[in-house]
Amino acid sequence: MPQIEDRLRPRDGLNNHSIAFARMTPQARGGAEFVFNISDSMQPVSELTVIIPARGQGLDQMMVEAHDAIIDILRQLIYRADKSRANYERFTHVGALCRDEELSEVEFL
């Protein structure tokens, strides 16, 4: 079986981006909105927000669920970015044979 490089393996020092819990806002119908900041060298770059319904589980368990939801979002983003990258890579490796082909809107995303 050929060796496949794991480009998605996390490691310390890869870049200066970090993600951290920023704030929680209670919702009128119960539950809470959890906001996480994504930053680069301490400068906010983006926010990710999830709403966790109240099910009598307590604030600590809601925080665990919020982190789980954010991790799922990040995994999906990595998956989509890797698929998009693979489409571009396919065209670079094929080179002259595919110059007439173009990425469809679906492949581009």
C-alpha positions in Angstrom: 0.0 0.0 0.0 1.5 3.4 -0.9 2.4 5.9 1.8 -0.1 8.8 1.9 1.1 12.1 3.4 -1.3 13.3 6.1 -1.5 17.0 5.3 -4.3 17.4 7.9 -2.3 16.3 10.9 -2.4 19.1 13.5 0.8 20.1 15.2 2.1 23.0 17.4 3.6 25.9 15.6 1.7 25.3 12.3 0.3 28.9 12.5 -0.7 31.5 14.9 -4.5 30.9 14.7 -6.4 29.9 17.8 -10.0 29.4 18.8 -11.4 30.1 22.3 -14.7 30.5 24.0 -15.7 34.2 24.0 -19.2 34.5 25.5 -22.5 32.9 26.2 -25.9 34.6 25.9 -29.0 32.9 27.4 -31.9 32.4 25.0 -35.5 33.3 25.7 -36.8 29.8 25.2 -34.0 28.2 27.2 -30.6 27.1 26.1 -27.9 29.5 25.3 -25.9 30.9 22.4 -22.2 30.1 22.6 -19.7 32.3 20.7 -16.2 31.2 19.9 -13.5 33.7 18.6 -11.0 32.7 16.0 -8.0 34.8 16.2 -4.6 35.2 14.6 -1.8 36.5 17.0 -4.5 37.8 19.4 -6.4 39.7 16.6 -10.0 38.5 16.2 -10.5 37.1 12.7 -13.9 35.5 12.9 -16.6 34.2 15.2 -18.4 30.9 15.2 -21.7 30.7 17.1 -23.8 27.7 18.1 -27.1 27.5 20.0 -27.3 24.7 22.6 -30.8 23.9 23.9 -31.4 23.5 27.6 -32.2 19.9 28.5 -31.6 20.1 32.2 -27.9 19.1 31.7 -26.3 22.0 33.5 -24.0 24.7 32.2 -20.8 22.5 32.2 -22.5 19.9 29.9 -23.8 22.7 27.7 -20.3 24.0 27.3 -19.1 20.5 26.4 -21.9 20.3 23.7 -21.0 23.7 22.4 -17.4 22.6 22.0 -18.5 19.4 20.3 -20.7 21.5 17.9 -17.8 23.8 17.1 -15.4 20.9 16.5 -18.0 19.4 14.1 -18.2 22.7 12.2 -14.4 22.9 12.0 -14.2 19.3 10.7 -16.8 20.1 8.0 -14.9 23.2 7.0 -11.6 21.2 6.7 -13.4 18.5 4.7 -14.9 21.1 2.3 -11.5 22.9 1.9 -9.7 19.6 1.3 -12.3 18.7 -1.4 -11.9 22.0 -3.1 -8.1 21.8 -3.0 -8.3 18.3 -4.5 -10.2 19.6 -7.4 -7.6 22.2 -8.1 -4.8 19.7 -7.6 -6.4 17.4 -10.1 -6.2 20.1 -12.8 -2.5 20.9 -12.0 -1.4 17.2 -12.2 -3.3 16.6 -15.4 -1.8 19.7 -16.9 -2.0 20.0 -20.7 -4.6 17.2 -21.0 -7.3 19.2 -19.2 -6.7 22.7 -20.3 -10.1 22.8 -22.0 -11.9 21.7 -18.9 -13.2 24.1 -16.3 -14.4 23.6 -12.8 -18.2 23.6 -12.4 -19.7 25.7 -9.7 -20.2 22.6 -7.6 -16.6 21.5 -8.0 -15.3 25.0 -7.2 -17.1 25.1 -3.9 
